[in-house]
Amino acid sequence: MTTDKKVTKATKVIYWITTCLIALPQLPGAFMINTDIAKQGTAHLGLPHWLMVEASIGNTIGALILLIPMWKWLKDWAYVAFGITFISAFIAHVSVDGFGSEAIQAIIFFGILFTSYIYYHKIND
């Protein structure tokens, strides 16, 4: 027995908007990590610079995995990695600065990521 699943245009639009909101800001990360503002932010949080270099390269790769319509088995891994990144950012900002705008931004991005993940599976499952 086959079930025909109809994916609406709205579902696809929500998926692509949320996915682009997550992925596009991550793409220049590997190229921007050595800027003064990135180094200051890393130092402010008490994180080693090498960790930020590693994370920015991983974020760039993850963004490409989310945007390119192949490697379906890798997309779940990219979603998990971004989720860990946003949760870690929330914890780091709350630990250093308290519950401020940077911490809230991490939670908002996590929510957008979760929405993208749900809609990805609505389209592909």
N, C-alpha and C positions, 0 to 999 in steps of 0.2 A: 504494500500500500504506500503510495507516495502522497505527500502533503505539499501542496503548492503554497509557498509562503510569499505573500506579496509585501514587498518593502516599499513604503510610501516615500514620496519625494521629500516630505517633511523630515522623515527619519534620516535620510541621507544628508539633508541640509544641516540638521542638528549635529550629526556625526562630524561632518567636515568642518563646520564652524568651531566646534569644541576642540577637535584635533588640531586645527591650525592655531587656535589660541594657545595650545600647549606647545606644539612643535616649533612653530616659527620663531618665537623668542629664544629658543634653545640653539638654533642653528649657528649664530655667530659666536657662541660661547667659547669655543676652542680658539678663536682668533682674538677675542677680547680679554682673555684672562690675564694677560700681562699689562693691562692698562693700570694707571695709578689708582683709579677708583675701585677696581676689582681687588687690587692688592690691599687697599685700605679696608675694604669690607671684610676681606679674609682675616686680616690682622685684628680688626675690631671684634670679630667673633672668636678669636683665639685659635683659629684653625691653621694648620700648616699650609703653606702655599702649594706644596706638591699635591695635597688632597684636592685642592680646587682645580689644579691642572687636570688631574685624573678625572674628576667629576665633569668638568666642562667638555672634555673629549668624549666621555661616555654619554653626556646629554646630547651632543651633536650627532653621534651615531644613533642614539635612541630616537631622536627627532626624525632622522632619515628613515628609520625602520617604520615609524608611525605614518609617515607621509607617502612612502612608496608602496603601491598596491601589490606587494608580493611579500614573501616571508611571513605568512600568516602565523606560523608556529613561533616566530620570534616576537610578534607583536605583544603577546601576553607578557613575555619577559620584559619588554620595554615599558609596558604599563606598570608592572611591579616595581621596576627600577625608578621610574619617575615618582611613583607613590612613596617609596622609601625616601627619595630626595626631598619631596615636599614635606613629609612628616619630620625628617631630620632638620630641614630649614626652620620649621615651626618651633621645634624643641630648642634649636640653637638661638633663635631670636628671643624666645621667651626667657631662656636662661640668662642671656646677656642684657637684654633691653626691657624685659617685661612684656606684657601683652600689648604690643603696639601695632602700628600699621604694617610692619614687615611680617610679623607673625600672622596677622589677619590675611595678608596677601598670600602667604603659603597655604593657608586653609582654603582660600578661594580657588587657588590653582589646583589644589587637591580635589575640590568639588567639580571643577571643570574637567579634570582628568577622569574622574569617576563617571561623569556623564558621557564623555567620549567612549570610555570602555563599555558602558552599558549599550550605547547605540552601535558600537562596533559589533557587538555580539547579536544585536537585533538584526543587523544586516547580514552577518556571515554565519550564523548558526542555523 
